[in-house]
């Protein structure tokens, strides 16, 4: 059955891979983007999730085109990496507002209809940084850890209405974000991965696709690491 799907941050990286997978499976997929090009072949809406009015406007546009949203994939995120002694308050709060509060805005806007479907799906993209911590990413790791608490609380609230809420926690993935790292930084991280390489965006998207599917109807509040084994024990 074709569903109305919204993927935030769906014009690049993991979000784009998710959008393409779900679209190929027959869903009516819309993506939001804040900057960069619109992805070819996907319905796209400009939206900064840090702006609550933009979130409402994006939902209005998507619902007019595809019907009420039945699956939400929250993938929009930013980084402002600095050591904490150099990180000013704006560096911290802007990352929290986009990554964590932005996800709250999106899910809150979608929740009422999701509860009415009896089969809604929410999949939130966190990070292994939430579980292990990363030097220079106090803001990013805090935002991604907050998403886990957000997701598990939502899972409890929405479960009586048949809505599942799960988290995918990717490790280092071959995206523009990882391309910004120096070769030395990438080699150091990959050296800690049992499988010895970065993830491909589509490998993360495959986990999201499963959690968003009818086959995952009895899975909620889960954290699924897609990290090549790097986070074993966390």
N, C-alpha and C positions, 0 to 999 in steps of 0.2 A: 504494500500500500504506500503510495506516494505521500510524504509528509512535508509540512512546511518547516524548514530548518533555518536557523540563523547562526552563523559563525562570526563571532567578533574577531577583528584582526585577521580576516580571511583573505587578504590580498597578497600574503607572502608567507614563506616558511611553513611552520606546522599548520597554521590556520588554513592556508591555501591547499595544502595536501589533504586536510580533512574535508574541506569543501568539495574538492574534486572527487574524492572517494564517495562521499554521500550522494553527490550529483550523479555519478556513474551508476549508483545503485538505484536510481529512479526518484530520489527525493527532489523537492523543489527548494533549492538552496539559495539563500541570500547571504552575502558577506558584507561586513562593515569594514571600512578602512579610514585611517586618519590622514595618511600621506602616501605618496607613491602612486604608481599606476593602478587603474582598475584591472582586475584579472579578466582575461578574455573568456567568454563563454559562461560567465556567472553573473547573476543579478547582484549589483553592488550598490551600496549606499554609503555616502560619506557620514562618518560619525566619530566624534571624540567621546569615548566613554567617561571621560572626566567631566563632561557637561551633561547634567541630567536632562536638560531640554533637548539636547541632540539625541540622547537615547530614546526619549519619547517620540521624537520626530522620525527616527529611523524605524522604530516599531510600526508607527502609523503607515509609513511607506511600504514596508515589507508586508504587512497584513493586507494592505490594499491590493498588492500584486499577487501574493501567494496564499493568503488566508492566515488565520491566527497561528502563531508559532507553536509548534509541538515539540521541537527539539532545539535546545540551546547548547552551543559549544562556545565556552568563554575562553578565547585564546588571545585577546588583545593584551599587550604588555609592553613595558618600556624598561630600560635600564639607565642608570646614571651612576656608574661604578666609580667609587673613590674610597680610599681609606677613611675611617670614621673621623679621624682628626682633621681631615680636609673636606668632609661632607657637611655642607651647610643645611639648614632646616628645609630649604626649598628642594634641595636634592633628595632629601628623605621623603617629604610629604608629597611631592609630585609623583613619585613612584608608587607610594601607597595609594594615592588617590586614583591613579589609572589602574593599577594591577588588582588591588583589593576592593576599594570602594566602587570602582567602575564595574567590577563583576557583580557586586551587590545591586547596583542600579539596574543592570541588565536582567538579572534573575528576578528581581522584585517586579519589574515591568512585565515579565513573562509569566509570573507564578499563577496569577488568577486563572488564566486560560489553561495552563498546564494542569492544574488541579481538576479542571472540568473534563479533561480528556480521559482520565483514568489510566493513561499509558505514557505520559510525558517523560521526557528524558533531559537531564542536565548533565553535561560533562565539562568539568573545569580543568584547564591546563595549569598545573602547578610546576614544580621543578624539584630535582634532587637537592637543589640548594636549600629548600625548605627543611630538609631532614638532616643534612650534614653541615650546613653553613659554608660560606665561601668568603675568604678574605677579600675585602674591597666591595662586597655586595651586602652590607648590612641592610640597606633599604630594600633591595630586591628579594633577599632571602626572607626578610620579615614579611613582605607582602605575599610571597608564595606560601609561607607557613600559615599566614592568616587565612588563605584560601582553603586550607585543609579544615580548619575549625569552622569556617563558613559553610563548606560543603557538608560536613558531617551533621551540623545543626540543621541545615536545610533537609538533609536526608531524613532526619527524624520528624521534622514538621510536615514534610510532603508525602511520606510513605503511606499514611492512611488514605491518601487520594490516588495511590497507584503510581506516583511519580518517583523515579529513581534519580539520585544525585551521586555522581562518582567523580573521582579525581584521577587524572593521568599525570604522572610525574616523570617527565623526560630527563635524561642525562644530557650530556653534551651532544648537540644535534647539528648536522651540517646545514646551517642557515646563515643569513646575513649577520645574526648576532654572534655566532661563533667565528665568522670570518673576521670580525673586528679584533679578535684575540691575536696576539703575536704567535708565530710558529712555536716558540718556546713554551708559551702558556698552553697551547693546544696539545703539544707533545707531553707536557707534564700531566695534563688531565687524562689523556688517552692512555698513558702509562699506568693509570690506576684502574682501568676498565678491564675486567677479565676477558671480555671478547676482543679487546685490543683495537677498537675503532670507535668512531662517532656513530650515532644513529643517523639514519636517513629520515627525512620528514615523513615519508610514506609509512615507515615502520611505526612511528608514533600514531599516525592517522589510522592505522589498522586497529590499534587498541581502542581508539576513540570510536571507530565504526562499530566494533563489537559492543561496547558499553551503551551505545545509542540504539542498539538493535533490539527487536523483540526477544532474541535469544538470551539477553542479559536481564530479563525481567525480575529475577530474584537476587540481583546484585545491587546493593545500594550502600553508600557510606564507605566504599572501598577506595584504597589508594593503589593504583597500578603503576609500578615503576617500569619505565622503558629506558633502561640505562646500561644495558650490557652487563649487568651484575655488579656495577660499581657500588650500589648502595646496600648490598647484602649486610644484614645485621642492624640496619637502622629501623 
